[in-house]
Amino acid sequence: MRQRNDKKLIVAIYGDEGLIVGSDESEIDVFLYQSSRDLKIMTGTLINFLGKQIDQHQDGIFVCQRLYTGKVLERFQMHEANQ
């Protein structure tokens, strides 16, 4: 995490996944540019991070583990059980 004046930049990296958020888009762009010289970086809309599904809506962000839960239910043959 870095804070300069009123600008914040937060970087979370785990294995080969990463998440970059900040209060100033130009700070994010500079970080990505500098990092891309040494690392292979893919950018895009956040849909999945560390096995969690991220649903972004105008009224907020919802994080769930729908896929993981489904796999657990299938493993224990409970995927057809009532909700």
C-alpha positions in Angstrom: 0.0 0.0 0.0 1.2 3.5 -0.9 -0.3 6.8 0.0 0.9 10.1 -1.5 -1.0 13.2 -0.4 -4.6 12.2 -1.1 -3.8 9.4 -3.6 -3.9 5.8 -2.5 -2.6 2.7 -4.3 -3.2 -0.8 -3.0 -1.5 -3.9 -4.6 -2.4 -7.5 -3.5 -0.4 -10.3 -5.1 -0.8 -14.0 -4.3 1.0 -16.5 -6.5 0.3 -15.6 -10.1 -2.8 -13.5 -9.3 -2.9 -9.8 -8.5 -5.3 -7.0 -7.7 -4.5 -3.3 -8.1 -6.9 -0.6 -6.8 -6.4 3.0 -6.2 -8.0 6.4 -5.8 -6.2 7.9 -8.9 -6.3 6.2 -12.3 -3.0 7.8 -13.4 -1.2 6.2 -10.3 -2.5 2.8 -11.3 -1.4 3.4 -14.9 2.1 4.3 -13.9 2.4 1.3 -11.6 1.2 -1.0 -14.4 3.6 0.5 -16.9 6.6 0.2 -14.6 5.7 -3.3 -13.5 5.1 -4.5 -17.1 8.8 -4.0 -17.9 9.6 -7.0 -15.6 6.4 -8.9 -15.3 3.8 -10.4 -17.6 0.7 -8.4 -16.7 -2.9 -8.9 -17.9 -5.5 -6.3 -17.2 -9.2 -6.4 -17.4 -12.4 -6.3 -15.5 -12.3 -8.0 -12.2 -14.5 -11.2 -12.4 -12.6 -13.7 -10.3 -9.8 -13.3 -7.7 -8.3 -16.2 -5.7 -11.3 -18.4 -6.4 -13.9 -15.9 -5.4 -16.4 -14.5 -7.9 -16.7 -10.7 -7.9 -20.0 -9.2 -9.1 -19.9 -5.5 -9.5 -23.1 -3.5 -9.6 -23.9 0.2 -9.3 -25.0 -0.2 -5.7 -21.9 -2.1 -4.6 -19.6 -5.2 -5.0 -20.7 -8.7 -4.1 -18.1 -11.4 -3.4 -19.1 -15.1 -3.3 -17.7 -18.6 -3.8 -20.5 -20.0 -6.0 -18.2 -22.2 -8.0 -16.3 -23.6 -5.0 -19.5 -24.3 -3.2 -20.9 -26.1 -6.2 -17.8 -28.3 -6.4 -18.0 -29.2 -2.7 -21.7 -30.1 -3.1 -20.9 -32.3 -6.2 -18.0 -34.0 -4.4 -20.4 -35.1 -1.6 -23.2 -35.9 -4.0 -25.4 -33.1 -2.6 -25.6 -30.9 -5.7 -29.3 -31.9 -6.2 -30.3 -31.2 -2.5 -32.9 -28.6 -1.7 -31.7 -25.1 -1.1 
